[in-house]
Amino acid sequence: MRQPPVVLAWVGLLVLANGIAPLFFWQTLEAKVVLVTLMTGGVLMELLTWRLGFTRLLGLGHVLWLALVPWLVTRVGLHEAGPVVFWLAAVLVLDSLSLVLDVRDVVRYAGGEREEY
């Protein structure tokens, strides 16, 4: 909670799109996969934090999104235009942007930036 407001807002958007919104579309396979992927990533982040502290390596917590995002791209067209498609588009945009930031952070960690935030 000691992160800058913009970081907290970004994390809030990710939690909203990946953790709360799926409950409104629970009848879809995509909602179940998105939520389970988020929960699995959360466990991985907890383990990384426990072992190494709050470092840039936490970007690895979204490693499953490397498979989730392309899979969701193939699924969007299976739904009629409407709220589900809007939600899927939001997840795709947010998770893709997050992956860019995560890859940057993991590369920086590998390059020696291992201090805690």
N, C-alpha and C positions, 0 to 999 in steps of 0.2 A: 504493500500500500504506500510505500515511500517513493514510488515511481512518479515521474512527471505526469501531469493531468492528461496530456496527449497520449501517453503510453497506457494509462488506465482506461481512457476512452476507447483506444484501439482494442485492448483486451476485452473490454465490455462488448464491443461490436462482434468480436469473434465468438464470445460465449453466447451472445444472443442468437447469432446465425447458426452456430453449430451445436449449441446445448439446449436452448429454449425453444426456438422456432421448430425444430424437428418434432416436438411434441404435438404441434398443431397439424402435422402432416404424417402422423404415425402410421396411417394406413399404407404409406408408400415404403418400398424397400429402401429408397434413398434416405429417408429420415432415419431409419434404424441404423443404416451403415454410417451415416454422418455422426450420429450420437455415439455409437460404439467406438468409432475412430477417435472422437474427441476424448472420450473417457480413457481409452487406451493410451493416448498421448499424454493425458494428465497424469496417469500412473508413471509413465516413463519420465516425465518432468519431475515428479516428486522424487523418484529414485535418483535422478541426476543431481537434484538439489541436495538431497541427503548425502550423497557421496562426494560431490565436488563443489557445492555451494551454488549461489545464484550467479552463474557465469553465462557467457555467450553460448556455451554448449547446449543450453536449454532449447535452442533451435532444433535440436534433434528430436524434441518431443513431437514435432509435426512431420516426422519422416513418413508416416503413413499417408499423409496428404499428397505425397508424390505419386501415389497410386490412386487415391481418392479423386483428385481433381480430373485426371483424364477419364476416369470411369464415369464421373458425373457428366462430363461433356457428352458422352455417348448416351446418357439417360434423359437429358433434357427434352429431346425430340419425342420421347415416348409419352409425354404429357400434353394435354391441351393447354393453350394459353390461359393463364390465370395465376392465382396465388402460389401454387406449387412451382411453376416455372419462374416466377419472380423470386421466390425464396432460393431456388437452385442457382439462379443467376447471381444472387447476392453472395451465396456461399462460394461460388466459383471465383468471383472477383476478390472477395475478402481473403479466401484461403490462398489464392494465387499470389496476391500481394504479400501475404504473410510468409509464404515460402521464399520469396525473393529476399525478404529481410532475414529469414532464418538461415538461408544459405550464406548470406553475407556474414552473419554472426558466427556461424560454424567455421567458415574459412578464416575469419579473424582469430577465433580461438585456436585453430590449428597453426596459425601464424605466430602465436605467442601471446595473444591478448587474453590471458587467463585469470585476470583479477575479477573479484566479485563486483557486481554493480553496486 
